[in-house]
Each structure stands twice: as C-alpha cells, then as structure tokens.
Amino acid sequence: YRQHYRTNYGIDVSIPPEHNVDNWLDPSSAHYKKEIAASVFHYTARAEANDRFQVCIATPEMQNAAWKYCHSQQLILDGTFGVCTSRLLLWIAMGVDHDHKGIPVALFLFSAPSGTRATHAGYDTAILTSLLAEWKSWMGKDTAQEIFEPFVGMTDTDTKERGALLRVWPSMILLLCKFHVRQCWKNKSDNLFNRLTAFWKPYLINRARRLEEV
C-alpha cells in the first residue's frame, strides 16, 4: 500500500499529510510537483503550534471561470466541515454558468486553531477575509484593467461569511440562500410549535404554511 502510493503518486503515507503537501509545493524539494504548485495561489505551512495550515486552490480553468461567471456577476460561498480525518475546514467559491449549473472557481482549505474542540467553530470573519483578499489579489485585473469584483454574493445565514465578503468587496449586494433560510425558519418554527397547546398548534401551523406559500 505504501509502496504503491510512493511509486505511482509520490505520496509517502508514512508521514503526516501536511509534509507531503509542503514537499509538493516547495521548489527545492525532490518531490516538488509543478502542476500542483501552479494551481495553488496561497499556501502557509503549520510550523508552530499557533500556526494555521492554509492552502487555496484555483486551476487555470477555475480562474477563467471566475472571470467569466463571477466578475460583475454573482459569487456563491459556502463552507463544509469533516472533509477528512484531519481537523480541516473547506470553503468553496462558485459561479453559475449559462446552464444554471454551479461551477467551482476557488477552494479555501485551512486548519482549525490549536485548542479548538469543534472543527466547525475553528473560523471567524478575520481568517475568511484574509483568504478572500488573497484570492482577489491573485486574480488581478482582466484585459480591460478591471479589478476582479463580484457584484452579488450568496451565502447561508452565517454572518462571518457575509462580513468577510463585505470587507473584501464593500459594494457587494448580499443575498441569502433560500434553502438555508427555509431551514432556519423550519427549525425555529418547529421549536415554537412544540411549546403550544393542542388547541393552538394546528391552527398556527396552518397559518404558517399559508404564509410560506405567499
């Protein structure tokens, strides 16, 4: 198993995975991978206990898609947790193409701070702002010398994401994802309905459903 990955992919599974990543991105390393390094626009290693592993990815195709589908248009941003056995967080930036399909344009992967018990709590507006600013700087300008700037941002109800987007693009119009809004509405209404008496519960549930249909 170890020999297979070492021979065919240059991955030494006997060492921590972050060491492999560092080797791939270090030009002085014998395991340097030019193709991978070309798709990473920001990287910081975790050398000390208080450092945070950060790697931001965008292939040339993703960069072109960002200009085509996000510049002066809509950017969708959402985070996910538990992407691997390590305590890493992943944010995905997406655009929407002409067929109304989501196109990933950038991936922001970083570790939770030392001492954080829950991985999903290992981020704040500051770290998201930092990574988005790195992306904006790396995107640079287009042929018309326009700075990369999405006009609309869509997120869930997380104020940390929304705050970061406005710090990087102050003029951005923020929208809430309909699915997440309905999810929050349902969770809160279910909690409140469970406190009602048998007399009022069916009546108010019916009124709430009629409100959702409007």
Protein Blocks (a to p, Z undefined) as FASTA:
>chain_A
ZZmmmmmnopafkbcfklmmmmmmmmkbmkbcfklmmmpcbdcddfbfkbccddddddfk
lmmmmmmmmgopacdddddehkbfbdcdddddddddfkopacdfbdcdddddehiablkl
mccfklmmmmmmmmmmmnmpafkopacddfbdcddfbfklmmmmmmmmmmbccdddfklm
mmmmmmmmmmmmmmpcfklmmmmmmmmmmmmmZZ
